[in-house]
Amino acid sequence: MKSFRVATAMAIACLAVSHANAGDGKGFRLTIDGVEVGINPGDTLDVTTKDGRKLSVELQRSETVTFSGGKFSFDHDGKFSVARTDLGSGVQQYALMTPIGTGIIVQEYKGLNPSGLTDFVLEQMVQESVSAGAKIKKETTQRNLGDSRTLKGVKAETTTESDVMDYEVVAMGKPSGGVLVATIVNKENIPKEGSIFDKFWSSLKVDF
């Protein structure tokens, strides 16, 4: 059994936008008619094409983006990106993490039903805090999708002198494969970032 891992990365695409080369301090490269310029989200640039035409271009993030994995999809705020990691053994992991640590992780399994893994994954997520003395409360939970199917699992709250963290791990599948979803948030950040989960759960579609 592989340990539960979280991977994060930022990516965005617009026309022929790609990661910038080092040198101009810009996060991305925009190529128009063979002319390359550095650009950051929110920038507006004047570009002169090879034939002398002058164009004004602007790079903006979409307000809402739909992310699709192999057998699932969900909506998220356009200012965030989803990072994909191959965990091996037929498991693909997709992670959306905010700068303050709120996270949604989706693991897609081939050849294995992950419904029996929810407690194991939760243990991996909380073991460091519990080992350091955090108190933990656990209970079973479930999430009902719009098509009447249900992801079942466990949720937990860990409490230390400085933090209260909320975790949830649910899954569904069949012998040929399935999806496991894990979320994490510092309870004090729910008023600020709880809408991330609302958008995710209201839009999640699973094709298993």
C-alpha positions as CSV (number, residue, x, y, z in Angstrom):
1,M,0.0,0.0,0.0
2,K,1.4,3.3,-1.0
3,S,1.4,6.2,1.5
4,F,-1.1,8.9,0.9
5,R,0.7,11.9,-0.7
6,V,-0.3,15.3,-1.7
7,A,1.2,17.1,-4.7
8,T,0.5,20.7,-5.7
9,A,1.3,22.7,-8.8
10,M,0.0,25.7,-10.6
11,A,-0.9,25.6,-14.3
12,I,-3.0,27.7,-16.7
13,A,-3.6,27.7,-20.4
14,C,-4.8,30.5,-22.7
15,L,-4.2,30.3,-26.5
16,A,-0.6,29.1,-26.7
17,V,0.3,29.9,-23.1
18,S,3.0,27.8,-21.5
19,H,5.4,28.1,-18.5
20,A,7.8,31.0,-18.9
21,N,11.5,30.7,-19.4
22,A,13.7,32.2,-16.7
23,G,14.7,35.7,-17.4
24,D,11.8,38.1,-17.6
25,G,10.1,37.3,-14.3
26,K,6.8,36.4,-15.9
27,G,5.0,33.2,-15.0
28,F,3.9,32.3,-18.6
29,R,4.7,32.7,-22.2
30,L,2.1,33.8,-24.8
31,T,2.9,33.1,-28.4
32,I,0.9,34.9,-31.1
33,D,1.9,34.5,-34.8
34,G,5.3,33.3,-33.7
35,V,6.0,36.3,-31.4
36,E,6.6,35.2,-27.8
37,V,6.0,37.5,-24.8
38,G,6.1,37.0,-21.0
39,I,2.8,37.4,-19.3
40,N,1.1,37.0,-15.9
41,P,-2.6,36.5,-15.2
42,G,-4.2,39.9,-15.2
43,D,-1.6,41.4,-17.5
44,T,-2.6,43.4,-20.6
45,L,0.1,43.7,-23.3
46,D,0.6,45.3,-26.6
47,V,2.1,42.8,-29.1
48,T,3.6,43.6,-32.5
49,T,3.2,40.6,-34.9
50,K,5.8,39.7,-37.5
51,D,4.0,41.6,-40.2
52,G,3.8,44.7,-38.1
53,R,0.3,44.5,-36.8
54,K,-0.3,45.7,-33.3
55,L,-2.5,43.7,-31.0
56,S,-3.7,44.2,-27.4
57,V,-3.9,40.9,-25.5
58,E,-5.0,40.1,-22.0
59,L,-4.7,37.0,-19.9
60,Q,-7.4,36.4,-17.3
61,R,-8.4,33.4,-15.3
62,S,-11.9,32.0,-15.7
63,E,-14.2,32.5,-12.7
64,T,-15.1,28.8,-12.7
65,V,-13.3,25.9,-14.3
66,T,-14.4,22.3,-14.8
67,F,-11.7,19.7,-14.2
68,S,-12.1,16.3,-15.7
69,G,-10.1,13.2,-14.7
70,G,-10.5,9.8,-16.3
71,K,-13.8,8.9,-14.6
72,F,-14.8,12.0,-12.7
73,S,-15.3,15.8,-13.0
74,F,-15.9,18.8,-10.8
75,D,-15.9,22.5,-10.8
76,H,-13.5,24.8,-9.0
77,D,-12.6,28.5,-8.7
78,G,-10.4,29.5,-11.7
79,K,-7.7,31.0,-9.5
80,F,-6.8,27.5,-8.4
81,S,-5.3,24.6,-10.4
82,V,-5.4,20.8,-10.0
83,A,-2.1,18.9,-9.9
84,R,-1.9,15.3,-11.2
85,T,0.4,12.7,-9.7
86,D,0.9,9.1,-10.8
87,L,1.1,7.1,-7.5
88,G,1.7,3.8,-9.4
89,S,-0.3,0.5,-9.2
90,G,-3.1,2.0,-11.2
91,V,-3.7,5.0,-8.9
92,Q,-3.8,8.6,-10.2
93,Q,-4.0,11.4,-7.7
94,Y,-5.4,14.9,-8.3
95,A,-4.9,17.6,-5.8
96,L,-6.3,21.2,-5.4
97,M,-4.5,23.0,-2.6
98,T,-4.9,26.6,-1.5
99,P,-2.0,28.7,-0.2
100,I,-3.3,28.4,3.4
101,G,-3.6,24.6,3.2
102,T,-7.2,23.9,2.4
103,G,-7.3,20.9,0.2
104,I,-9.3,18.5,-2.0
105,I,-7.6,15.3,-3.1
106,V,-9.2,12.8,-5.5
107,Q,-7.6,9.4,-6.1
108,E,-8.8,7.4,-9.1
109,Y,-8.2,3.7,-8.9
110,K,-8.0,1.0,-11.6
111,G,-8.6,-2.6,-10.7
112,L,-9.4,-1.9,-7.1
113,N,-12.5,-0.6,-5.3
114,P,-11.2,2.0,-2.8
115,S,-14.3,1.9,-0.6
116,G,-12.4,-0.1,2.0
117,L,-9.5,2.3,2.1
118,T,-11.1,5.4,3.7
119,D,-10.0,4.6,7.3
120,F,-6.4,3.9,6.1
121,V,-6.2,7.1,4.2
122,L,-7.6,9.1,7.2
123,E,-5.0,7.5,9.4
124,Q,-2.2,8.6,7.1
125,M,-3.5,12.1,7.1
126,V,-3.8,12.5,10.9
127,Q,-1.1,10.3,12.2
128,E,1.5,13.0,12.6
129,S,-0.9,15.3,14.6
130,V,-2.1,12.4,16.7
131,S,1.4,11.3,17.4
132,A,2.2,14.8,18.6
133,G,-0.7,14.7,21.0
134,A,-3.7,16.0,19.1
135,K,-7.1,14.7,20.3
136,I,-9.2,13.2,17.6
137,K,-13.0,12.6,17.1
138,K,-14.2,10.4,14.3
139,E,-17.6,9.4,12.8
140,T,-18.9,7.8,9.7
141,T,-20.2,10.0,6.9
142,Q,-21.5,10.0,3.4
143,R,-21.9,12.3,0.4
144,N,-24.8,12.0,-2.0
145,L,-24.2,12.9,-5.6
146,G,-26.8,14.5,-7.9
147,D,-27.4,11.2,-9.6
148,S,-28.5,9.5,-6.3
149,R,-25.2,7.6,-5.9
150,T,-23.3,7.9,-2.6
151,L,-19.7,8.1,-1.5
152,K,-19.3,6.6,2.0
153,G,-16.5,6.9,4.5
154,V,-15.3,8.7,7.6
155,K,-14.7,12.3,8.8
156,A,-12.6,13.4,11.7
157,E,-11.7,16.5,13.8
158,T,-8.2,16.8,15.4
159,T,-7.7,19.4,18.1
160,T,-4.5,20.9,19.5
161,E,-3.9,24.0,21.6
162,S,-3.5,26.1,18.4
163,D,-5.6,24.4,15.7
164,V,-8.7,22.5,15.0
165,M,-8.5,20.5,11.7
166,D,-11.4,18.9,9.8
167,Y,-10.8,15.9,7.6
168,E,-13.2,13.9,5.4
169,V,-12.5,10.7,3.4
170,V,-15.2,9.1,1.3
171,A,-15.1,6.6,-1.6
172,M,-17.2,4.6,-4.1
173,G,-16.4,2.0,-6.7
174,K,-16.6,-1.5,-7.9
175,P,-14.0,-4.3,-8.5
176,S,-12.8,-2.6,-11.7
177,G,-12.0,0.7,-10.1
178,G,-13.4,3.7,-8.2
179,V,-12.8,7.1,-6.7
180,L,-11.7,8.2,-3.3
181,V,-12.0,11.8,-2.1
182,A,-10.2,13.4,0.8
183,T,-10.6,17.0,2.1
184,I,-8.7,18.9,4.7
185,V,-9.3,22.4,6.2
186,N,-8.3,24.3,9.3
187,K,-11.7,25.0,11.0
188,E,-10.9,28.7,11.4
189,N,-10.6,29.0,7.6
190,I,-14.0,27.5,6.8
191,P,-15.7,31.0,6.6
192,K,-13.1,32.1,4.1
193,E,-12.6,28.9,2.0
194,G,-15.6,26.7,2.7
195,S,-17.1,27.7,-0.6
196,I,-14.4,25.6,-2.3
197,F,-16.0,22.5,-0.9
198,D,-19.5,23.7,-1.6
199,K,-18.6,24.1,-5.3
200,F,-16.8,20.8,-5.4
201,W,-19.5,18.7,-3.9
202,S,-22.4,20.3,-5.8
203,S,-20.7,19.7,-9.1
204,L,-18.8,16.3,-8.6
205,K,-19.7,13.7,-11.1
206,V,-18.3,10.1,-10.9
207,D,-18.5,7.6,-13.8
208,F,-18.1,4.3,-11.9
